């Protein structure tokens, strides 16, 4: 686990380094309003992630641990692609009906909205390729492809911005092209490694994918309310310029998420194997290590609270000084996100995804309610405080649910 975790961490750092390296360039090449346009586009793609493909990548990862043949697993993955295609058609049809409303509320052209659907669909295929390497513990292949994905975005952004035009629209187009190319490579790799076996869609398989993934749509939507929808409200109240400033602070706080995501990728196969063996001593050791990790996170939160504001101004420049006032609170919110990762996978293993969705939707709704109350009074700080409180609430509720669906010695006592 430590070996694979180190590889995932290195890959995550290199992959996430791309958008972080672009921040000083983008903040100086684009106005805060244009940066805000990029933020809304990214928010839209994040919101579509729960609908496009109906979380088939998660179903594929869970199905890998079933006692079935490799050919059966490959056919299962093919049905994930069929569901992806169907969901894209449905989303495009709905967006076409409400095109005027969406363009007004999002401050994006309809063409940009269609590109967001494309990026979400291509990202699904890329994630399907990555998750197959993850469950097979092929961390090196995972890392190389993930880094290639980031480098492709970097190359196309520089090509489109500095050879065509320095606008937010060019960044969006570069994102679409790079994701398209990587998705084609991912699909080719899945076919070559026999991870996909093309056949007619199978009703029972598609039903199984939907049973796992459909209850997660509210879960992902709740996550969207927690981490992305605040930009829609900020844009509605203050415009694209302040939306860009808030997004910059949020993106820098997500440096912590790089570490959390890497650890989680390595932790999931390790956790599932322990839960499958159901050994009391192994479970107790796992809980002790979880509490130790919480202590590390607490220390990291204190450090980020101290150095975060100065670091932001150094990276982004004085034009985004207002973002330094809120980044510390966003960092604390990300710490709760890291703690949440250590308990949510128990619920996935128990297949209680509908209950997890209720928690995420509730936490996201609380976040929106707090934002609507706090933003008119406290401005951007109100949005940051709302995010922090809502992430803490989601972590505590998820931990409570995890302790109910799977017994773990959270009180550091084994069963007699």
Number of C-alpha atoms within 10 A of each C-alpha: 15 10 10 20 19 16 22 27 22 17 24 23 17 20 22 18 18 18 18 20 12 15 19 14 14 22 20 13 16 15 18 24 18 22 26 26 26 23 23 24 22 19 21 20 22 21 23 23 21 23 24 27 27 26 25 32 24 17 21 24 21 17 19 19 15 9 9 10 9 14 13 17 21 22 20 27 29 25 25 27 22 17 19 21 14 12 17 18 12 12 15 15 12 10 17 13 10 10 16 12 10 16 16 11 12 20 18 16 15 17 10 17 21 14 19 24 22 20 25 25 25 24 21 23 26 24 18 25 26 22 19 19 19 22 20 13 17 15 21 15 14 20 23 15 19 21 19 15 19 21 18 18 22 20 13 19 23 17 15 19 20 13 9 10 12 18 19 21 19 20 24 20 18 21 21 22 19 21 23 19 13 22 23 14 15 21 18 14 14 23 15 10 10 15 23 25 19 16 11 10 16 13 10 9 17 19 13 15 25 19 16 24 24 21 19 26 24 22 24 24 23 26 24 23 24 25 21 24 23 26 24 20 18 23 22 14 15 14 18 26 19 23 28 27 24 28 24 25 28 22 17 22 23 19 17 20 19 20 18 22 18 20 23 19 20 23 18 21 18 14 18 17 11 15 18 10 10 13 10 17 13 12 21 18 12 17 18 15 12 16 14 11 14 17 12 12 20 14 12 15 22 15 13 20 17 11 12 23 19 13 15 22 17 12 16 24 14 12 13 21 16 17 25 20 17 22 28 26 24 27 29 26 24 26 27 23 20 23 22 21 19 23 19 17 18 25 21 20 18 12 16 17 22 19 16 25 22 16 23 28 23 21 25 29 17 20 28 21 12 18 26 18 14 18 21 14 11 13 15 24 20 18 27 28 22 27 30 22 18 23 27 19 21 24 23 16 16 24 20 12 19 22 15 12 15 13 14 21 18 16 9 12 11 12 9 3
